[in-house]
């Protein structure tokens, strides 16, 4: 019972979006913050 609840919790998590361009972030590494790879390297 508990395991199923946890699975649904993660399934319902919203996709992480880049704060710069609004694109969905595929990589979910913590150190990437809230920016996609593209915006991380723009400067
Ligand atoms: Zn971006």
PDB file of the backbone (N, CA, C, O) and the ligand in Angstrom, with CONECT records:
HET     ZN  A 101       1
ATOM      1  N   UNK A   1       0.845  -1.208   0.000  1.00  0.00           N
ATOM      2  CA  UNK A   1       0.000   0.000   0.000  1.00  0.00           C
ATOM      3  C   UNK A   1       0.876   1.251   0.000  1.00  0.00           C
ATOM      4  O   UNK A   1       0.690   2.165  -0.804  1.00  0.00           O
ATOM      5  N   UNK A   2       1.833   1.264   0.925  1.00  0.00           N
ATOM      6  CA  UNK A   2       2.692   2.439   1.051  1.00  0.00           C
ATOM      7  C   UNK A   2       3.501   2.667  -0.222  1.00  0.00           C
ATOM      8  O   UNK A   2       3.633   3.798  -0.690  1.00  0.00           O
ATOM      9  N   UNK A   3       4.046   1.574  -0.781  1.00  0.00           N
ATOM     10  CA  UNK A   3       4.859   1.710  -1.983  1.00  0.00           C
ATOM     11  C   UNK A   3       4.069   2.300  -3.129  1.00  0.00           C
ATOM     12  O   UNK A   3       4.592   3.122  -3.883  1.00  0.00           O
ATOM     13  N   UNK A   4       2.844   1.904  -3.272  1.00  0.00           N
ATOM     14  CA  UNK A   4       2.038   2.420  -4.375  1.00  0.00           C
ATOM     15  C   UNK A   4       1.792   3.917  -4.207  1.00  0.00           C
ATOM     16  O   UNK A   4       1.801   4.671  -5.180  1.00  0.00           O
ATOM     17  N   UNK A   5       1.578   4.327  -2.990  1.00  0.00           N
ATOM     18  CA  UNK A   5       1.351   5.757  -2.755  1.00  0.00           C
ATOM     19  C   UNK A   5       2.570   6.577  -3.165  1.00  0.00           C
ATOM     20  O   UNK A   5       2.440   7.636  -3.778  1.00  0.00           O
ATOM     21  N   UNK A   6       3.737   6.081  -2.825  1.00  0.00           N
ATOM     22  CA  UNK A   6       4.969   6.802  -3.167  1.00  0.00           C
ATOM     23  C   UNK A   6       5.118   6.878  -4.679  1.00  0.00           C
ATOM     24  O   UNK A   6       5.512   7.915  -5.212  1.00  0.00           O
ATOM     25  N   UNK A   7       4.807   5.797  -5.368  1.00  0.00           N
ATOM     26  CA  UNK A   7       4.917   5.794  -6.828  1.00  0.00           C
ATOM     27  C   UNK A   7       4.000   6.848  -7.435  1.00  0.00           C
ATOM     28  O   UNK A   7       4.398   7.566  -8.353  1.00  0.00           O
ATOM     29  N   UNK A   8       2.791   6.943  -6.936  1.00  0.00           N
ATOM     30  CA  UNK A   8       1.862   7.944  -7.475  1.00  0.00           C
ATOM     31  C   UNK A   8       2.340   9.345  -7.163  1.00  0.00           C
ATOM     32  O   UNK A   8       2.153  10.270  -7.952  1.00  0.00           O
ATOM     33  N   UNK A   9       2.954   9.490  -6.012  1.00  0.00           N
ATOM     34  CA  UNK A   9       3.465  10.810  -5.637  1.00  0.00           C
ATOM     35  C   UNK A   9       4.486  11.287  -6.654  1.00  0.00           C
ATOM     36  O   UNK A   9       4.429  12.429  -7.110  1.00  0.00           O
ATOM     37  N   UNK A  10       5.421  10.413  -7.009  1.00  0.00           N
ATOM     38  CA  UNK A  10       6.448  10.820  -7.961  1.00  0.00           C
ATOM     39  C   UNK A  10       5.871  11.002  -9.355  1.00  0.00           C
ATOM     40  O   UNK A  10       6.331  11.850 -10.120  1.00  0.00           O
ATOM     41  N   UNK A  11       4.870  10.210  -9.679  1.00  0.00           N
ATOM     42  CA  UNK A  11       4.273  10.317 -11.011  1.00  0.00           C
ATOM     43  C   UNK A  11       3.561  11.651 -11.170  1.00  0.00           C
ATOM     44  O   UNK A  11       3.488  12.197 -12.271  1.00  0.00           O
ATOM     45  N   UNK A  12       3.040  12.172 -10.071  1.00  0.00           N
ATOM     46  CA  UNK A  12       2.286  13.418 -10.150  1.00  0.00           C
ATOM     47  C   UNK A  12       3.151  14.656  -9.996  1.00  0.00           C
ATOM     48  O   UNK A  12       2.669  15.785 -10.090  1.00  0.00           O
ATOM     49  N   UNK A  13       4.421  14.431  -9.760  1.00  0.00           N
ATOM     50  CA  UNK A  13       5.306  15.586  -9.634  1.00  0.00           C
ATOM     51  C   UNK A  13       5.358  16.353 -10.951  1.00  0.00           C
ATOM     52  O   UNK A  13       5.481  15.745 -12.014  1.00  0.00           O
ATOM     53  N   UNK A  14       5.268  17.649 -10.895  1.00  0.00           N
ATOM     54  CA  UNK A  14       5.356  18.446 -12.121  1.00  0.00           C
ATOM     55  C   UNK A  14       6.750  18.382 -12.704  1.00  0.00           C
ATOM     56  O   UNK A  14       7.738  18.279 -11.977  1.00  0.00           O
ATOM     57  N   UNK A  15       6.820  18.443 -14.008  1.00  0.00           N
ATOM     58  CA  UNK A  15       8.113  18.485 -14.679  1.00  0.00           C
ATOM     59  C   UNK A  15       8.836  19.765 -14.297  1.00  0.00           C
ATOM     60  O   UNK A  15       8.244  20.839 -14.196  1.00  0.00           O
ATOM     61  N   UNK A  16      10.124  19.613 -14.090  1.00  0.00           N
ATOM     62  CA  UNK A  16      10.922  20.781 -13.764  1.00  0.00           C
ATOM     63  C   UNK A  16      11.094  21.643 -15.014  1.00  0.00           C
ATOM     64  O   UNK A  16      11.399  21.142 -16.096  1.00  0.00           O
ATOM     65  N   UNK A  17      10.892  22.934 -14.843  1.00  0.00           N
ATOM     66  CA  UNK A  17      11.014  23.815 -16.004  1.00  0.00           C
ATOM     67  C   UNK A  17      12.111  24.837 -15.791  1.00  0.00           C
ATOM     68  O   UNK A  17      12.355  25.295 -14.675  1.00  0.00           O
ATOM     69  N   UNK A  18      12.763  25.180 -16.877  1.00  0.00           N
ATOM     70  CA  UNK A  18      13.829  26.171 -16.859  1.00  0.00           C
ATOM     71  C   UNK A  18      13.254  27.546 -16.540  1.00  0.00           C
ATOM     72  O   UNK A  18      12.264  27.965 -17.140  1.00  0.00           O
ATOM     73  N   UNK A  19      13.869  28.240 -15.606  1.00  0.00           N
ATOM     74  CA  UNK A  19      13.362  29.564 -15.240  1.00  0.00           C
ATOM     75  C   UNK A  19      13.709  30.603 -16.285  1.00  0.00           C
ATOM     76  O   UNK A  19      13.153  31.702 -16.281  1.00  0.00           O
ATOM     77  N   UNK A  20      14.618  30.269 -17.173  1.00  0.00           N
ATOM     78  CA  UNK A  20      15.030  31.218 -18.209  1.00  0.00           C
ATOM     79  C   UNK A  20      14.130  31.143 -19.435  1.00  0.00           C
ATOM     80  O   UNK A  20      13.605  32.160 -19.887  1.00  0.00           O
ATOM     81  N   UNK A  21      13.955  29.948 -19.967  1.00  0.00           N
ATOM     82  CA  UNK A  21      13.234  29.818 -21.232  1.00  0.00           C
ATOM     83  C   UNK A  21      11.920  29.049 -21.093  1.00  0.00           C
ATOM     84  O   UNK A  21      11.122  29.010 -22.030  1.00  0.00           O
ATOM     85  N   UNK A  22      11.693  28.440 -19.935  1.00  0.00           N
ATOM     86  CA  UNK A  22      10.440  27.735 -19.719  1.00  0.00           C
ATOM     87  C   UNK A  22      10.422  26.325 -20.285  1.00  0.00           C
ATOM     88  O   UNK A  22       9.400  25.641 -20.230  1.00  0.00           O
ATOM     89  N   UNK A  23      11.543  25.895 -20.823  1.00  0.00           N
ATOM     90  CA  UNK A  23      11.645  24.561 -21.401  1.00  0.00           C
ATOM     91  C   UNK A  23      11.730  23.523 -20.288  1.00  0.00           C
ATOM     92  O   UNK A  23      12.313  23.771 -19.232  1.00  0.00           O
ATOM     93  N   UNK A  24      11.139  22.354 -20.543  1.00  0.00           N
ATOM     94  CA  UNK A  24      11.210  21.307 -19.534  1.00  0.00           C
ATOM     95  C   UNK A  24      12.627  20.781 -19.409  1.00  0.00           C
ATOM     96  O   UNK A  24      13.311  20.558 -20.408  1.00  0.00           O
ATOM     97  N   UNK A  25      13.056  20.586 -18.178  1.00  0.00           N
ATOM     98  CA  UNK A  25      14.406  20.103 -17.938  1.00  0.00           C
ATOM     99  C   UNK A  25      14.380  18.585 -17.811  1.00  0.00           C
ATOM    100  O   UNK A  25      13.671  18.034 -16.969  1.00  0.00           O
ATOM    101  N   UNK A  26      15.155  17.921 -18.650  1.00  0.00           N
ATOM    102  CA  UNK A  26      15.168  16.452 -18.633  1.00  0.00           C
ATOM    103  C   UNK A  26      16.079  15.933 -17.543  1.00  0.00           C
ATOM    104  O   UNK A  26      15.697  15.062 -16.762  1.00  0.00           O
ATOM    105  N   UNK A  27      17.281  16.469 -17.493  1.00  0.00           N
ATOM    106  CA  UNK A  27      18.199  16.055 -16.434  1.00  0.00           C
ATOM    107  C   UNK A  27      17.729  16.593 -15.098  1.00  0.00           C
ATOM    108  O   UNK A  27      17.369  17.765 -14.994  1.00  0.00           O
ATOM    109  N   UNK A  28      17.727  15.777 -14.106  1.00  0.00           N
ATOM    110  CA  UNK A  28      17.203  16.204 -12.817  1.00  0.00           C
ATOM    111  C   UNK A  28      18.298  16.281 -11.763  1.00  0.00           C
ATOM    112  O   UNK A  28      18.061  15.980 -10.594  1.00  0.00           O
ATOM    113  N   UNK A  29      19.470  16.675 -12.166  1.00  0.00           N
ATOM    114  CA  UNK A  29      20.551  16.804 -11.184  1.00  0.00           C
ATOM    115  C   UNK A  29      20.317  18.028 -10.314  1.00  0.00           C
ATOM    116  O   UNK A  29      19.974  19.101 -10.811  1.00  0.00           O
ATOM    117  N   UNK A  30      20.500  17.861  -9.055  1.00  0.00           N
ATOM    118  CA  UNK A  30      20.261  18.947  -8.108  1.00  0.00           C
ATOM    119  C   UNK A  30      21.121  20.158  -8.431  1.00  0.00           C
ATOM    120  O   UNK A  30      20.669  21.296  -8.310  1.00  0.00           O
ATOM    121  N   UNK A  31      22.358  19.915  -8.840  1.00  0.00           N
ATOM    122  CA  UNK A  31      23.305  21.009  -9.019  1.00  0.00           C
ATOM    123  C   UNK A  31      22.939  21.871 -10.214  1.00  0.00           C
ATOM    124  O   UNK A  31      23.472  22.971 -10.360  1.00  0.00           O
ATOM    125  N   UNK A  32      22.061  21.412 -11.056  1.00  0.00           N
ATOM    126  CA  UNK A  32      21.689  22.207 -12.228  1.00  0.00           C
ATOM    127  C   UNK A  32      20.750  23.350 -11.866  1.00  0.00           C
ATOM    128  O   UNK A  32      20.541  24.258 -12.670  1.00  0.00           O
ATOM    129  N   UNK A  33      20.198  23.314 -10.695  1.00  0.00           N
ATOM    130  CA  UNK A  33      19.286  24.392 -10.316  1.00  0.00           C
ATOM    131  C   UNK A  33      18.030  24.358 -11.145  1.00  0.00           C
ATOM    132  O   UNK A  33      17.470  23.289 -11.384  1.00  0.00           O
ATOM    133  N   UNK A  34      17.582  25.505 -11.583  1.00  0.00           N
ATOM    134  CA  UNK A  34      16.331  25.582 -12.320  1.00  0.00           C
ATOM    135  C   UNK A  34      16.522  26.028 -13.753  1.00  0.00           C
ATOM    136  O   UNK A  34      15.614  26.591 -14.364  1.00  0.00           O
ATOM    137  N   UNK A  35      17.701  25.777 -14.286  1.00  0.00           N
ATOM    138  CA  UNK A  35      17.943  26.152 -15.672  1.00  0.00           C
ATOM    139  C   UNK A  35      18.281  24.927 -16.507  1.00  0.00           C
ATOM    140  O   UNK A  35      18.892  23.974 -16.023  1.00  0.00           O
ATOM    141  N   UNK A  36      17.867  24.972 -17.787  1.00  0.00           N
ATOM    142  CA  UNK A  36      18.195  23.889 -18.689  1.00  0.00           C
ATOM    143  C   UNK A  36      19.653  24.006 -19.120  1.00  0.00           C
ATOM    144  O   UNK A  36      20.296  25.030 -18.886  1.00  0.00           O
ATOM    145  N   UNK A  37      20.157  22.980 -19.735  1.00  0.00           N
ATOM    146  CA  UNK A  37      21.553  22.959 -20.163  1.00  0.00           C
ATOM    147  C   UNK A  37      21.876  24.153 -21.049  1.00  0.00           C
ATOM    148  O   UNK A  37      22.929  24.778 -20.921  1.00  0.00           O
ATOM    149  N   UNK A  38      20.952  24.452 -21.944  1.00  0.00           N
ATOM    150  CA  UNK A  38      21.193  25.547 -22.884  1.00  0.00           C
ATOM    151  C   UNK A  38      21.419  26.855 -22.134  1.00  0.00           C
ATOM    152  O   UNK A  38      22.415  27.538 -22.377  1.00  0.00           O
ATOM    153  N   UNK A  39      20.522  27.213 -21.235  1.00  0.00           N
ATOM    154  CA  UNK A  39      20.622  28.487 -20.528  1.00  0.00           C
ATOM    155  C   UNK A  39      21.809  28.488 -19.569  1.00  0.00           C
ATOM    156  O   UNK A  39      22.375  29.544 -19.286  1.00  0.00           O
ATOM    157  N   UNK A  40      22.183  27.334 -19.074  1.00  0.00           N
ATOM    158  CA  UNK A  40      23.324  27.280 -18.178  1.00  0.00           C
ATOM    159  C   UNK A  40      24.596  27.713 -18.887  1.00  0.00           C
ATOM    160  O   UNK A  40      25.494  28.296 -18.280  1.00  0.00           O
ATOM    161  N   UNK A  41      24.661  27.420 -20.178  1.00  0.00           N
ATOM    162  CA  UNK A  41      25.899  27.694 -20.923  1.00  0.00           C
ATOM    163  C   UNK A  41      25.831  29.007 -21.691  1.00  0.00           C
ATOM    164  O   UNK A  41      26.792  29.381 -22.364  1.00  0.00           O
ATOM    165  N   UNK A  42      24.711  29.708 -21.598  1.00  0.00           N
ATOM    166  CA  UNK A  42      24.592  30.991 -22.294  1.00  0.00           C
ATOM    167  C   UNK A  42      25.149  32.109 -21.429  1.00  0.00           C
ATOM    168  O   UNK A  42      24.771  32.276 -20.270  1.00  0.00           O
ATOM    169  N   UNK A  43      26.067  32.874 -22.030  1.00  0.00           N
ATOM    170  CA  UNK A  43      26.537  34.081 -21.326  1.00  0.00           C
ATOM    171  C   UNK A  43      27.587  34.803 -22.102  1.00  0.00           C
ATOM    172  O   UNK A  43      28.087  35.834 -21.652  1.00  0.00           O
TER     173      UNK A  43
HETATM  174 ZN    ZN A 101      16.476  27.296 -20.578  1.00  0.00          ZN
END
